[in-house]
Amino acid sequence: MGLTALLICAIAPRAFAQDAAVTGADAIFKPIVDVMSVLLFFKIGGENGFPFIVLWLFIAAIFFTLRMGFINVRGFKHAIEVVQGKFDDPNDEGEVSHFQALATAVSGTVGLGNIAGVAVAIQLGGPGAMVWLTLAGFCGMVTKFVECTLAVKYRRIASDGTVLGGPMYYLTRGLSPKGMRPLGKGLAVLFCILCLGGSLGGANMFQSNQAYAAINGLVPGIPAWLFGLVLAGLAGFVIIGGIRRIGAVAEKLVPAMAVIYAVACLFVIVVNIAEVPAAVATIFREAFAPSAAVGGIVGVMVQGIRRSSFSNEAGVGSAAIAHSAARTDEHIREGIVALLEPFIDTVVICNMTAIAIVLSGVYQDTGDELSGVAMTSNAFASVISWFPIVLSIAVCLFAFSTIISWSYYGIQAWSYLFGSETTIIFKVIYIVCTFLGCLTSLGLIIDFSDLMLLGMAFPNLIGCYILSNEVASDLKDYWDRLSSGNMLTYE
């Protein structure tokens, strides 16, 4: 922490000279972003077709849902029982409880995608986009199940009890016995490189930038460098403590921020309770009979599925890193816990946001000033003028939770590439980036890091496809033991 503070203090006097540097960085990153955008978002089926990355994630979600026999439905009740601790054996290997692992993963995904992303989906695709967003989230529950099951199965436990896990480990350890070691190693390295870029940019600097914007809107005049120092200090305290401290903070922060935001959404809904049936009808009607202005039914589907992917990260492989640290000797059990994450993030929170926006009617204003967070804020303000204050607090909590959760993902990727003994270097870099994110708009650097985050889905899902048969076999064995009543429980 001392070294981090010195670095931040050394950078702070130059804070307002960052714009020139960022402009220069934009010149470097723009060609790369343009190429990556073409690779990830080229349209399949013409100008109004599906971006490749959206189709890649959605097809995987449907495939895994069918292959695993709709475990997102039949395993839902069991998932809740596991999170409640009914099957927690304190002697199992791991660093955090099932609930802490879930809270850490949820805190990494619940954020601006639920607030701004839903508003963008509705503005660009109309209210009907929410039907497709929900469907994609429902199927994405099984993608999370598969990747998190594999993460626990192929994790490594160090001599000091530290867990090393995530897609990079099941890509190498899972594919090697199948004679695919070179492929697995190459995919693992690619995943880690992409993960490092995604963690530093969109999951860190962008989040701290938005947190400052939210606070500055509440209390104008707060210097960006001062807020950056405080945020970096808080993040550093949690991050330096490792996954145990991250999990401990997440298990308190996630329920708190979810309750605050849910209460705000519910208040808007209750005040307009008489219009709720009409709002829901509008959402379903627009899903299958949208206006030409939003690109027809394909345009609505693209917006809904795309925003679902951004929101819950199913298929990206990030949550698999958090769940790999769970205390359990049953890898299928942790996968079943993981399927709750897209349900909480996408099916529940995103839909609450959507209904609040549709009820208020603010989505019908196409002005740029009502894009993203501003649209959701106006939906709240339509009920009570001071409700945007609640949203600003929620934005800060969401941003902070994403920062600390993604630090762990980046640490694991760094550890795989450079060794666990050097992770302090990444932690310092990460905390400094938290500070820098508050200072200026990062433009194409953020676009670049977001593309890297989405790119993580390529190596991850290739591994998940190859290993899906053994996941299905392990699931059958686990479910047979559970159904027979032979599974040990703990009070």
C-alpha positions as CSV (number, residue, x, y, z in Angstrom):
1,M,0.0,0.0,0.0
2,G,2.9,2.4,0.7
3,L,4.4,1.9,-2.7
4,T,1.0,2.4,-4.3
5,A,0.4,5.6,-2.4
6,L,3.8,7.0,-3.5
7,L,3.0,6.2,-7.1
8,I,-0.4,7.8,-7.0
9,C,1.0,10.9,-5.2
10,A,3.7,11.2,-7.9
11,I,1.1,11.0,-10.6
12,A,-1.5,13.3,-9.0
13,P,0.3,16.7,-9.8
14,R,0.2,15.7,-13.5
15,A,-3.4,14.7,-13.4
16,F,-4.7,17.5,-15.5
17,A,-2.1,16.9,-18.2
18,Q,-3.6,13.6,-18.9
19,D,-5.8,14.8,-21.8
20,A,-2.9,15.2,-24.2
21,A,-1.5,11.8,-23.3
22,V,-4.9,10.2,-23.9
23,T,-5.2,12.0,-27.3
24,G,-1.9,10.4,-28.2
25,A,-3.0,7.1,-26.9
26,D,-6.2,7.3,-29.0
27,A,-4.0,7.6,-32.1
28,I,-2.3,4.3,-31.1
29,F,-5.4,2.4,-30.1
30,K,-7.8,3.5,-32.8
31,P,-6.4,1.2,-35.5
32,I,-6.4,-1.7,-33.1
33,V,-10.0,-1.0,-31.9
34,D,-11.1,-0.7,-35.5
35,V,-9.7,-4.1,-36.4
36,M,-11.0,-5.8,-33.2
37,S,-14.4,-4.3,-33.9
38,V,-14.5,-5.8,-37.3
39,L,-13.5,-9.2,-36.0
40,L,-15.9,-9.2,-33.1
41,F,-18.9,-7.3,-34.5
42,F,-19.0,-8.1,-38.2
43,K,-22.6,-8.8,-39.1
44,I,-23.8,-12.3,-40.1
45,G,-26.9,-12.0,-42.3
46,G,-26.4,-8.6,-43.8
47,E,-26.4,-5.1,-42.4
48,N,-29.3,-5.8,-40.0
49,G,-27.9,-9.3,-39.0
50,F,-26.3,-10.5,-35.8
51,P,-22.9,-9.3,-34.7
52,F,-20.6,-12.4,-34.6
53,I,-19.8,-12.1,-30.9
54,V,-23.5,-11.9,-30.0
55,L,-24.3,-15.0,-32.0
56,W,-21.2,-16.8,-30.6
57,L,-22.4,-16.3,-27.0
58,F,-26.1,-16.9,-27.7
59,I,-25.6,-20.1,-29.6
60,A,-23.3,-21.4,-26.8
61,A,-26.0,-20.6,-24.2
62,I,-28.7,-22.5,-26.1
63,F,-26.4,-25.5,-26.8
64,F,-25.4,-25.8,-23.1
65,T,-29.0,-25.4,-21.9
66,L,-30.1,-28.3,-24.1
67,R,-27.0,-30.4,-23.5
68,M,-27.3,-30.1,-19.7
69,G,-31.0,-30.9,-19.6
70,F,-32.2,-27.5,-18.5
71,I,-30.3,-27.6,-15.3
72,N,-31.1,-23.9,-14.8
73,V,-34.7,-25.0,-14.1
74,R,-34.4,-28.3,-12.3
75,G,-31.3,-27.2,-10.3
76,F,-32.7,-23.8,-9.2
77,K,-34.1,-25.0,-5.8
78,H,-30.9,-27.0,-5.0
79,A,-28.8,-23.9,-5.9
80,I,-30.6,-21.9,-3.2
81,E,-30.1,-24.6,-0.6
82,V,-26.4,-24.7,-1.4
83,V,-26.0,-20.9,-1.0
84,Q,-27.8,-21.2,2.3
85,G,-25.0,-23.4,3.5
86,K,-26.9,-26.7,3.8
87,F,-24.1,-28.6,2.0
88,D,-21.1,-26.6,3.3
89,D,-18.4,-28.9,4.7
90,P,-16.0,-26.7,6.6
91,N,-13.2,-29.2,5.9
92,D,-13.4,-28.8,2.1
93,E,-10.5,-27.2,0.2
94,G,-11.0,-23.6,-0.9
95,E,-10.8,-20.1,0.3
96,V,-14.4,-18.8,0.4
97,S,-17.9,-20.1,1.0
98,H,-20.4,-20.8,-1.7
99,F,-22.2,-17.6,-0.9
100,Q,-19.0,-15.5,-0.9
101,A,-18.0,-16.9,-4.3
102,L,-21.5,-16.1,-5.7
103,A,-21.4,-12.6,-4.1
104,T,-17.9,-11.9,-5.6
105,A,-19.0,-13.1,-9.1
106,V,-22.3,-11.1,-8.9
107,S,-20.4,-8.0,-7.7
108,G,-18.3,-8.3,-10.8
109,T,-21.3,-8.3,-13.2
110,V,-24.0,-6.3,-11.5
111,G,-23.1,-2.7,-12.4
112,L,-23.6,-0.2,-15.2
113,G,-24.9,-2.9,-17.5
114,N,-28.0,-3.1,-15.3
115,I,-28.5,0.6,-15.1
116,A,-27.2,2.1,-18.4
117,G,-27.2,-1.1,-20.5
118,V,-30.9,-1.7,-20.1
119,A,-31.7,1.9,-21.0
120,V,-29.5,1.6,-24.1
121,A,-31.2,-1.7,-25.1
122,I,-34.7,-0.1,-24.8
123,Q,-33.7,3.1,-26.6
124,L,-32.1,1.3,-29.5
125,G,-34.3,-1.8,-29.7
126,G,-37.5,-0.7,-28.1
127,P,-39.1,-2.2,-25.0
128,G,-39.3,-5.6,-26.7
129,A,-35.5,-6.0,-26.4
130,M,-36.1,-7.0,-22.8
131,V,-37.8,-10.3,-23.8
132,W,-34.7,-11.3,-25.7
133,L,-32.4,-10.0,-23.0
134,T,-34.3,-12.1,-20.5
135,L,-34.2,-15.2,-22.7
136,A,-30.5,-14.8,-23.3
137,G,-30.0,-14.4,-19.5
138,F,-32.1,-17.5,-18.8
139,C,-29.9,-19.6,-21.2
140,G,-26.8,-17.9,-20.0
141,M,-27.4,-19.5,-16.6
142,V,-26.3,-22.8,-18.0
143,T,-23.2,-21.3,-19.7
144,K,-22.2,-20.1,-16.2
145,F,-22.9,-23.5,-14.8
146,V,-20.5,-25.2,-17.3
147,E,-17.6,-22.8,-17.0
148,C,-17.8,-22.6,-13.2
149,T,-18.0,-26.4,-12.9
150,L,-14.9,-26.8,-15.0
151,A,-13.1,-24.0,-13.0
152,V,-13.5,-26.0,-9.7
153,K,-12.8,-29.3,-11.3
154,Y,-9.4,-28.3,-12.8
155,R,-8.3,-25.7,-10.2
156,R,-4.9,-26.0,-8.4
157,I,-4.5,-25.7,-4.7
158,A,-1.1,-24.3,-3.7
159,S,0.8,-25.5,-0.6
160,D,-0.4,-22.5,1.4
161,G,-4.0,-23.2,0.5
162,T,-4.3,-20.5,-2.1
163,V,-6.5,-21.4,-5.0
164,L,-5.4,-21.0,-8.6
165,G,-8.4,-21.4,-11.0
166,G,-10.3,-20.2,-14.0
167,P,-10.5,-20.9,-17.7
168,M,-6.7,-20.8,-18.2
169,Y,-6.5,-23.9,-15.9
170,Y,-9.3,-26.0,-17.4
171,L,-8.1,-25.1,-20.9
172,T,-4.7,-26.6,-20.1
173,R,-5.4,-29.3,-17.6
174,G,-8.7,-30.3,-19.3
175,L,-7.5,-30.4,-22.9
176,S,-4.1,-32.0,-22.2
177,P,-5.5,-35.6,-21.5
178,K,-7.3,-35.3,-24.8
179,G,-4.1,-34.8,-26.7
180,M,-4.7,-31.1,-27.2
181,R,-2.1,-29.6,-24.8
182,P,-0.7,-27.1,-27.4
183,L,-4.2,-25.9,-28.2
184,G,-5.1,-25.6,-24.5
185,K,-1.9,-23.8,-23.7
186,G,-2.3,-21.3,-26.5
187,L,-6.0,-20.7,-25.6
188,A,-5.0,-20.2,-22.0
189,V,-2.4,-17.6,-22.7
190,L,-4.7,-15.8,-25.1
191,F,-7.4,-15.8,-22.4
192,C,-5.1,-14.3,-19.8
193,I,-3.8,-11.6,-22.1
194,L,-7.4,-10.6,-22.9
195,C,-8.4,-10.8,-19.2
196,L,-5.6,-8.4,-18.1
197,G,-6.6,-5.8,-20.7
198,G,-10.3,-6.1,-19.8
199,S,-9.6,-5.9,-16.1
200,L,-7.5,-2.8,-16.2
201,G,-9.8,-0.8,-18.5
202,G,-13.6,-1.4,-18.7
203,A,-13.7,-3.2,-15.4
204,N,-11.5,-0.7,-13.5
205,M,-10.8,2.7,-15.0
206,F,-14.2,3.1,-16.6
207,Q,-15.9,2.1,-13.3
208,S,-13.9,4.5,-11.3
209,N,-14.6,7.2,-13.9
210,Q,-18.3,6.6,-13.6
211,A,-18.2,6.5,-9.8
212,Y,-16.6,10.0,-9.8
213,A,-19.2,11.3,-12.2
214,A,-22.0,10.0,-10.0
215,I,-20.5,11.6,-6.8
216,N,-19.6,14.8,-8.6
217,G,-23.3,15.0,-9.7
218,L,-24.3,14.8,-6.0
219,V,-21.6,17.0,-4.6
220,P,-20.3,19.2,-7.3
221,G,-16.7,20.5,-7.0
222,I,-15.1,17.5,-5.5
223,P,-11.6,17.3,-7.1
224,A,-11.2,14.2,-9.3
225,W,-7.7,13.5,-7.9
226,L,-9.0,13.6,-4.3
227,F,-11.9,11.2,-5.1
228,G,-9.4,9.0,-7.0
229,L,-7.1,8.8,-4.0
230,V,-10.0,7.8,-1.7
231,L,-11.4,5.2,-4.1
232,A,-7.9,3.8,-4.8
233,G,-7.2,3.6,-1.1
234,L,-10.4,1.7,-0.4
235,A,-9.9,-0.6,-3.3
236,G,-6.3,-1.2,-2.3
237,F,-7.2,-2.1,1.2
238,V,-9.6,-4.8,-0.1
239,I,-7.4,-6.0,-3.0
240,I,-4.2,-6.4,-1.1
241,G,-6.1,-8.7,1.3
242,G,-6.7,-11.2,-1.5
243,I,-9.8,-13.3,-2.3
244,R,-10.8,-13.8,1.3
245,R,-11.1,-10.1,2.0
246,I,-12.7,-9.5,-1.4
247,G,-15.3,-12.3,-0.7
248,A,-15.9,-10.9,2.8
249,V,-16.6,-7.4,1.4
250,A,-18.6,-8.7,-1.5
251,E,-20.9,-10.7,0.7
252,K,-21.9,-7.5,2.5
253,L,-21.8,-5.1,-0.3
254,V,-23.7,-7.0,-2.9
255,P,-26.9,-7.5,-0.8
256,A,-26.7,-3.9,0.3
257,M,-26.4,-2.4,-3.2
258,A,-29.0,-4.9,-4.6
259,V,-31.5,-3.9,-1.9
260,I,-30.9,-0.1,-2.4
261,Y,-31.4,-0.4,-6.2
262,A,-34.3,-2.8,-5.9
263,V,-36.2,-0.6,-3.5
264,A,-35.7,2.4,-5.9
265,C,-37.1,0.3,-8.8
266,L,-39.9,-1.1,-6.7
267,F,-41.0,2.4,-5.6
268,V,-41.3,3.6,-9.2
269,I,-43.3,0.4,-10.0
270,V,-45.6,0.7,-7.0
271,V,-46.4,4.4,-7.7
272,N,-47.4,3.4,-11.2
273,I,-48.9,0.0,-10.3
274,A,-52.0,0.6,-12.3
275,E,-49.9,0.9,-15.5
276,V,-47.8,-2.2,-14.9
277,P,-49.9,-4.6,-16.9
278,A,-49.9,-2.2,-19.9
279,A,-46.1,-1.8,-19.6
280,V,-45.5,-5.6,-19.5
281,A,-47.9,-6.0,-22.5
282,T,-45.9,-3.3,-24.4
283,I,-42.7,-5.2,-23.7
284,F,-44.0,-8.5,-25.1
285,R,-45.8,-6.9,-28.0
286,E,-42.7,-5.0,-29.1
287,A,-40.6,-8.2,-28.9
288,F,-42.5,-9.8,-31.7
289,A,-44.0,-6.8,-33.6
290,P,-41.5,-4.0,-33.2
291,S,-41.5,-0.8,-35.1
292,A,-39.4,-0.4,-38.2
293,A,-37.4,2.3,-36.5
294,V,-35.6,-0.2,-34.3
295,G,-34.6,-2.5,-37.2
296,G,-37.4,-5.0,-37.0
297,I,-37.4,-8.2,-35.0
298,V,-33.8,-9.0,-35.7
299,G,-32.8,-5.5,-34.5
300,V,-34.7,-6.0,-31.3
301,M,-33.2,-9.5,-30.7
302,V,-29.7,-8.2,-31.3
303,Q,-30.0,-5.4,-28.8
304,G,-31.5,-7.6,-26.1
305,I,-29.0,-10.5,-26.5
306,R,-26.1,-8.1,-26.9
307,R,-26.9,-6.2,-23.7
308,S,-27.6,-9.5,-21.8
309,S,-24.1,-10.6,-22.8
310,F,-22.6,-7.3,-21.6
311,S,-24.6,-7.5,-18.3
312,N,-24.0,-11.1,-17.0
313,E,-20.8,-12.0,-18.9
314,A,-22.0,-15.6,-19.4
315,G,-19.4,-17.3,-21.6
316,V,-16.7,-14.7,-20.9
317,G,-15.1,-16.9,-18.2
318,S,-14.6,-14.1,-15.6
319,A,-17.0,-15.6,-13.0
320,A,-15.3,-19.0,-13.3
321,I,-12.2,-17.4,-11.7
322,A,-14.3,-16.3,-8.6
323,H,-16.1,-19.6,-8.2
324,S,-13.0,-21.6,-8.5
325,A,-12.0,-20.4,-5.0
326,A,-15.2,-21.9,-3.3
327,R,-14.8,-24.3,-0.4
328,T,-16.2,-27.5,-1.9
329,D,-15.1,-31.0,-3.1
330,E,-18.1,-31.1,-5.5
331,H,-17.4,-29.2,-8.7
332,I,-20.9,-29.7,-10.0
333,R,-22.3,-28.1,-6.8
334,E,-20.4,-24.9,-7.4
335,G,-21.6,-24.8,-11.0
336,I,-25.2,-25.1,-9.8
337,V,-24.5,-22.1,-7.4
338,A,-23.1,-20.1,-10.3
339,L,-26.3,-20.4,-12.4
340,L,-28.0,-18.1,-9.9
341,E,-25.8,-15.3,-11.0
342,P,-27.3,-14.5,-14.5
343,F,-30.8,-14.9,-12.9
344,I,-30.0,-12.3,-10.3
345,D,-28.2,-10.0,-12.6
346,T,-30.3,-10.2,-15.8
347,V,-33.6,-11.8,-15.1
348,V,-34.4,-9.9,-11.9
349,I,-32.4,-6.6,-11.8
350,C,-32.4,-5.8,-15.5
351,N,-36.2,-6.4,-15.7
352,M,-36.8,-4.2,-12.7
353,T,-34.9,-1.4,-14.4
354,A,-36.8,-2.0,-17.7
355,I,-40.2,-1.9,-16.1
356,A,-39.3,1.4,-14.3
357,I,-38.1,2.9,-17.6
358,V,-41.2,1.8,-19.6
359,L,-43.6,2.9,-17.0
360,S,-42.0,6.4,-17.0
361,G,-42.1,6.6,-20.7
362,V,-38.6,8.3,-20.8
363,Y,-37.4,5.9,-23.4
364,Q,-39.5,7.6,-26.0
365,D,-37.3,10.7,-25.8
366,T,-34.5,10.0,-28.3
367,G,-32.3,12.9,-27.2
368,D,-28.7,12.0,-26.5
369,E,-29.0,13.6,-23.1
370,L,-31.3,10.7,-22.1
371,S,-28.9,7.9,-23.0
372,G,-27.6,5.3,-20.5
373,V,-27.6,6.3,-16.9
374,A,-29.4,9.6,-17.6
375,M,-32.5,7.7,-18.9
376,T,-32.7,5.5,-15.8
377,S,-32.2,8.6,-13.6
378,N,-35.0,10.4,-15.3
379,A,-37.3,7.4,-14.8
380,F,-36.6,7.6,-11.1
381,A,-37.0,11.4,-11.1
382,S,-40.5,11.1,-12.7
383,V,-41.7,9.7,-9.4
384,I,-39.7,11.7,-6.8
385,S,-37.3,14.4,-7.7
386,W,-34.6,13.3,-5.3
387,F,-34.5,9.7,-6.5
388,P,-31.5,10.2,-8.8
389,I,-29.6,10.6,-5.5
390,V,-30.4,6.9,-4.8
391,L,-29.2,6.0,-8.3
392,S,-25.9,7.9,-7.8
393,I,-25.2,5.9,-4.6
394,A,-26.1,2.7,-6.4
395,V,-23.7,3.5,-9.3
396,C,-20.9,4.1,-6.8
397,L,-21.5,0.8,-5.1
398,F,-21.8,-1.1,-8.3
399,A,-18.6,0.5,-9.6
400,F,-16.6,-0.3,-6.5
401,S,-17.8,-3.9,-6.3
402,T,-16.9,-4.4,-10.0
403,I,-13.4,-2.9,-9.3
404,I,-12.6,-5.2,-6.4
405,S,-14.0,-8.3,-8.1
406,W,-12.2,-7.8,-11.4
407,S,-8.9,-7.2,-9.5
408,Y,-9.0,-10.8,-8.5
409,Y,-9.7,-11.9,-12.1
410,G,-6.7,-9.9,-13.3
411,I,-4.5,-11.2,-10.4
412,Q,-5.3,-14.8,-11.4
413,A,-4.5,-14.1,-15.1
414,W,-1.2,-12.4,-14.1
415,S,-0.3,-15.2,-11.8
416,Y,-0.8,-17.8,-14.6
417,L,1.4,-15.8,-17.0
418,F,4.1,-14.5,-14.6
419,G,3.9,-16.5,-11.4
420,S,2.1,-15.9,-8.1
421,E,5.1,-14.4,-6.5
422,T,4.9,-11.3,-8.7
423,T,1.2,-10.5,-8.3
424,I,2.0,-7.5,-6.1
425,I,3.2,-5.8,-9.3
426,F,-0.2,-6.2,-10.9
427,K,-2.0,-5.1,-7.7
428,V,0.0,-1.8,-7.7
429,I,-0.7,-1.3,-11.4
430,Y,-4.4,-2.0,-10.9
431,I,-4.7,0.4,-7.9
432,V,-2.9,3.2,-9.8
433,C,-5.3,2.6,-12.8
434,T,-8.2,3.0,-10.3
435,F,-6.9,6.4,-9.5
436,L,-6.2,7.4,-13.1
437,G,-9.7,6.4,-14.2
438,C,-11.2,9.3,-12.2
439,L,-9.1,11.9,-13.9
440,T,-10.3,12.0,-17.5
441,S,-12.3,10.3,-20.2
442,L,-10.2,7.5,-21.5
443,G,-11.9,7.2,-25.0
444,L,-10.6,4.5,-27.2
445,I,-8.5,2.9,-24.4
446,I,-11.8,1.9,-22.8
447,D,-13.2,0.7,-26.1
448,F,-10.1,-1.4,-26.5
449,S,-10.3,-3.0,-23.1
450,D,-14.0,-3.8,-23.6
451,L,-13.3,-5.5,-26.8
452,M,-10.6,-7.6,-25.0
453,L,-13.2,-8.5,-22.3
454,L,-15.6,-9.8,-25.0
455,G,-12.7,-11.5,-26.7
456,M,-12.2,-13.7,-23.6
457,A,-15.3,-15.6,-24.8
458,F,-13.5,-17.1,-27.8
459,P,-10.9,-19.2,-26.0
460,N,-13.2,-19.9,-23.0
461,L,-16.1,-21.3,-25.0
462,I,-13.9,-23.4,-27.3
463,G,-12.7,-25.2,-24.1
464,C,-16.3,-25.4,-22.7
465,Y,-17.5,-27.1,-26.0
466,I,-14.7,-29.6,-25.9
467,L,-15.2,-30.5,-22.3
468,S,-19.1,-30.3,-22.3
469,N,-19.5,-34.1,-22.5
470,E,-17.6,-34.7,-19.2
471,V,-19.6,-31.9,-17.5
472,A,-22.8,-33.6,-18.6
473,S,-21.5,-37.0,-17.3
474,D,-20.4,-35.5,-14.0
475,L,-23.8,-33.7,-13.7
476,K,-25.7,-37.0,-14.1
477,D,-23.5,-38.7,-11.4
478,Y,-24.1,-35.8,-9.0
479,W,-27.8,-35.6,-9.6
480,D,-28.2,-39.4,-9.1
481,R,-26.5,-39.1,-5.7
482,L,-28.5,-36.1,-4.8
483,S,-31.8,-37.7,-5.8
484,S,-31.0,-40.9,-3.9
485,G,-30.6,-39.0,-0.6
486,N,-26.9,-40.0,-0.3
487,M,-25.6,-36.4,-0.3
488,L,-24.3,-35.3,3.1
489,T,-25.8,-32.1,4.6
490,Y,-24.6,-29.9,7.4
491,E,-26.6,-27.7,9.8
